[in-house]
Amino acid sequence: MSIKKIVIVGIELQGLGGMEVVFNKLNDLLKEHYPNISLSIILLKERDICINENWHKNLNVRFIRCKIRNHKIRRFMFSCKLSGILRKDNPDIIIASDVIGCYIANLASKFSLRNIPVFSWIHTSLWTAYKAVYTLNVNYHIPISSGNKNTY
């Protein structure tokens, strides 16, 4: 399978941490070594908070917003909105950058009626992650530590 489009899905980032650096570095490496692969990032915005938006000025970042307070309904709505984007963009793979992203990306992939593989790329410990069981819904895992690797 030749990969041309990668979509990263996750909860909105504050703009001040390590994930932002990782996304920028990944984008730079892809442009340098695989210029024919496009990377887009879709962030799930569930709160109205001020963030530092300078970190994604060189990235293709989109936001999906949902202000519904009920967690289950909000995740369902995120999945529906994301599935529309997936149908339109038709990526080759989806990478979920957090546990909630795993759940939403998996549902959205199914709702889009495409067979898009979903990878987890969790940058926190799965032992302390909220709803870590959601990572079991994805097809593949990209562990960043031996602790996460042994968990799967």
C-alpha positions as CSV (number, residue, x, y, z in Angstrom):
1,M,0.0,0.0,0.0
2,S,1.4,3.4,-1.0
3,I,0.7,6.0,1.6
4,K,-0.1,9.5,0.2
5,K,-2.3,11.1,2.9
6,I,-2.0,10.9,6.7
7,V,-4.5,12.4,9.1
8,I,-3.7,12.8,12.8
9,V,-6.7,13.1,15.1
10,G,-6.7,14.2,18.7
11,I,-8.0,16.5,21.4
12,E,-7.1,20.1,21.0
13,L,-3.6,21.0,22.2
14,Q,-2.7,24.0,24.3
15,G,0.2,25.0,22.1
16,L,2.9,24.8,24.8
17,G,4.0,21.2,25.1
18,G,5.8,18.3,23.5
19,M,3.1,17.0,21.2
20,E,3.2,20.3,19.3
21,V,6.9,19.9,18.8
22,V,6.5,16.3,17.7
23,F,3.8,17.2,15.1
24,N,6.0,19.9,13.6
25,K,9.1,17.6,13.6
26,L,7.0,14.8,11.9
27,N,5.8,17.3,9.3
28,D,9.4,18.5,8.6
29,L,10.7,14.9,8.3
30,L,7.9,14.0,5.9
31,K,8.5,17.0,3.7
32,E,12.2,16.3,3.7
33,H,12.2,12.5,3.1
34,Y,8.7,11.8,1.6
35,P,7.6,15.0,-0.1
36,N,4.6,13.2,-1.8
37,I,3.0,12.4,1.5
38,S,0.6,15.0,2.9
39,L,0.0,15.4,6.6
40,S,-3.1,17.0,8.1
41,I,-4.1,17.3,11.7
42,I,-7.6,17.5,13.0
43,L,-8.1,18.7,16.5
44,L,-11.2,18.1,18.5
45,K,-12.2,21.3,20.3
46,E,-14.5,20.8,23.2
47,R,-13.9,23.9,25.3
48,D,-13.6,27.6,24.7
49,I,-10.1,28.2,26.0
50,C,-7.3,30.4,24.8
51,I,-4.5,28.5,23.2
52,N,-1.2,29.5,21.7
53,E,-1.9,29.0,17.9
54,N,1.6,29.9,16.8
55,W,2.7,26.2,16.9
56,H,0.6,25.1,14.0
57,K,1.2,28.0,11.6
58,N,3.3,25.7,9.3
59,L,0.9,22.8,9.5
60,N,-2.4,21.8,7.9
61,V,-4.5,22.0,11.1
62,R,-8.3,21.9,11.2
63,F,-10.6,22.1,14.2
64,I,-13.9,20.2,14.8
65,R,-15.9,22.0,17.4
66,C,-18.6,20.7,19.6
67,K,-20.0,22.3,22.8
68,I,-22.3,19.6,23.9
69,R,-21.6,18.8,27.5
70,N,-22.7,15.2,27.5
71,H,-19.5,13.2,26.9
72,K,-21.1,10.3,25.0
73,I,-23.1,12.6,22.7
74,R,-20.2,14.9,22.1
75,R,-17.9,12.0,21.1
76,F,-20.7,10.7,18.8
77,M,-21.0,14.2,17.2
78,F,-17.2,14.5,16.8
79,S,-17.2,11.0,15.1
80,C,-20.0,12.1,12.7
81,K,-18.2,15.3,11.8
82,L,-14.9,13.6,11.3
83,S,-16.4,10.9,9.1
84,G,-17.6,13.6,6.7
85,I,-14.0,14.9,6.5
86,L,-12.7,11.4,6.0
87,R,-15.1,10.8,3.1
88,K,-14.1,14.0,1.5
89,D,-10.3,13.8,2.0
90,N,-10.0,10.0,1.7
91,P,-6.8,9.5,3.8
92,D,-4.7,6.3,3.6
93,I,-4.3,6.1,7.4
94,I,-5.5,7.8,10.5
95,I,-3.3,8.3,13.5
96,A,-4.9,9.0,16.9
97,S,-2.6,11.0,19.1
98,D,-4.6,10.4,22.4
99,V,-7.0,7.9,23.9
100,I,-10.2,9.9,23.1
101,G,-8.8,10.3,19.5
102,C,-8.6,6.5,19.2
103,Y,-12.3,6.1,20.1
104,I,-13.5,8.9,17.8
105,A,-11.2,8.0,14.9
106,N,-12.3,4.4,15.0
107,L,-16.0,5.3,15.0
108,A,-15.5,7.9,12.3
109,S,-13.6,5.4,10.1
110,K,-16.6,3.1,10.4
111,F,-19.2,5.9,9.8
112,S,-17.3,7.0,6.7
113,L,-17.9,3.5,5.2
114,R,-14.2,3.4,4.2
115,N,-11.8,0.8,5.4
116,I,-9.2,3.3,6.7
117,P,-6.7,1.8,9.2
118,V,-6.5,3.6,12.5
119,F,-3.2,3.7,14.5
120,S,-2.7,4.8,18.1
121,W,0.3,7.0,18.8
122,I,-0.1,7.7,22.5
123,H,2.4,10.0,24.1
124,T,1.4,9.4,27.7
125,S,1.5,6.3,30.0
126,L,-1.4,4.0,29.3
127,W,-1.4,3.0,33.0
128,T,-2.6,6.5,34.0
129,A,-4.5,7.5,30.8
130,Y,-8.2,8.2,31.0
131,K,-10.2,5.5,29.2
132,A,-7.0,3.6,28.1
133,V,-9.3,0.8,27.0
134,Y,-10.2,2.9,23.9
135,T,-6.8,2.2,22.5
136,L,-7.9,-1.4,21.9
137,N,-10.4,-0.2,19.3
138,V,-7.7,0.8,16.8
139,N,-6.1,-1.5,14.2
140,Y,-2.4,-0.8,15.0
141,H,-0.2,0.8,17.6
142,I,2.9,3.0,17.4
143,P,4.3,2.8,20.9
144,I,6.8,5.5,21.9
145,S,8.1,3.6,24.9
146,S,8.8,0.1,26.0
147,G,6.1,0.5,28.7
148,N,3.4,1.3,26.1
149,K,4.7,-1.4,23.8
150,N,4.4,-4.1,26.6
151,T,0.9,-2.9,27.4
152,Y,-0.4,-3.9,24.0
